[in-house]
Amino acid sequence: MQPVLFNKAETYEPEDGWRRVAMAGSDRFSFEWFEKPPGHTSPTHHHENEQVCLVTEGELTLVFESEAVTLGPYDSVLVESGEPHRAENTGEEPARGVDAFAPGRSFDFWLDRE
């Protein structure tokens, strides 16, 4: 057993107001809690990991090459391996949720990017 207490978990802000917290996981899968401020957009990116994004609060729009999907509380989307995408907080409140990755990815993914 390897518990991770939220208030003691590794955390960082890739950009001002965009917070990510490492939750329990392994090399086979990983979980990250996120908080994205209104109006924030992540850069378009892709990764080898499959990703499930689950929104718990607010509104988040995931933009893909040919379509976009807007998620509200308890909505989720699968992002396939290698699929270019970006996430935009299109709401007026912070968007919060959990990203799950398989296989697990390095928690410093956003720190190693330009």
C-alpha positions in Angstrom: 0.0 0.0 0.0 1.3 3.5 -0.9 -1.1 6.2 0.3 -0.8 9.8 -1.0 -2.2 12.5 1.2 -3.4 15.4 -0.9 -2.1 18.1 1.3 1.4 16.5 1.3 1.5 15.4 -2.4 4.1 16.7 -4.9 2.7 19.7 -6.7 3.7 22.4 -9.1 2.3 25.1 -11.4 3.4 24.7 -15.0 2.0 28.2 -15.6 0.6 30.9 -13.2 -2.6 29.5 -11.6 -2.5 26.1 -13.4 -1.8 23.7 -10.6 -1.1 19.9 -10.8 -0.8 17.5 -7.9 0.7 13.9 -8.2 -1.7 11.3 -6.8 -1.1 7.6 -6.2 0.1 5.7 -9.2 2.9 3.6 -10.7 4.8 3.1 -14.0 1.7 1.3 -15.3 -0.8 4.1 -14.5 -0.7 7.5 -12.9 -3.2 10.1 -11.6 -2.9 13.9 -11.5 -5.3 16.3 -9.9 -5.5 19.6 -11.7 -6.9 23.1 -11.3 -7.0 25.4 -14.3 -8.0 29.0 -14.0 -10.7 30.6 -16.2 -9.4 31.4 -19.6 -6.3 29.3 -19.3 -5.3 27.1 -22.3 -2.6 24.4 -22.3 -0.4 24.2 -25.3 -1.4 21.7 -28.0 0.6 18.6 -27.2 0.5 14.8 -27.4 2.0 11.9 -25.5 2.5 8.2 -25.7 0.1 7.7 -22.8 -3.6 7.1 -23.1 -5.4 9.7 -20.9 -8.7 9.9 -19.3 -9.7 13.4 -18.2 -12.5 13.6 -15.6 -13.8 17.0 -14.6 -15.2 17.4 -11.1 -15.8 21.1 -11.0 -16.2 23.8 -13.6 -16.0 23.5 -17.4 -13.2 22.3 -19.5 -13.1 22.1 -23.3 -10.7 19.6 -24.9 -9.8 20.6 -28.5 -8.6 18.0 -30.9 -7.5 18.3 -34.6 -11.0 17.9 -36.0 -13.4 18.4 -33.1 -13.8 19.7 -29.5 -15.7 18.5 -26.5 -16.8 20.5 -23.5 -17.0 18.7 -20.2 -18.8 19.7 -17.1 -18.8 18.1 -13.6 -18.4 14.3 -13.7 -18.0 14.2 -17.5 -14.9 12.5 -18.9 -13.1 11.9 -22.2 -10.5 9.4 -23.5 -7.5 10.9 -25.2 -5.8 8.2 -27.3 -2.1 7.7 -27.4 -0.4 10.2 -29.7 -3.6 12.3 -30.2 -2.8 16.0 -30.4 -5.0 18.0 -28.0 -5.2 21.0 -25.7 -7.4 21.8 -22.7 -9.1 25.2 -22.3 -11.1 26.4 -19.3 -14.0 28.0 -21.1 -16.0 28.6 -18.0 -16.0 31.5 -15.5 -14.9 29.4 -12.5 -11.7 27.3 -11.9 -11.9 23.9 -13.6 -10.8 21.0 -11.4 -10.5 17.3 -12.0 -8.3 14.3 -12.4 -6.2 13.1 -15.3 -5.4 9.3 -15.4 -2.5 8.1 -17.7 -1.6 4.6 -18.9 1.2 3.8 -18.9 2.0 6.2 -16.1 3.9 9.3 -17.1 6.5 11.4 -15.4 5.0 14.0 -13.1 7.3 16.7 -14.5 5.9 16.4 -18.0 5.0 20.1 -18.2 8.3 21.2 -16.6 10.4 19.6 -19.3 8.5 21.3 -22.2 9.3 24.6 -23.9 
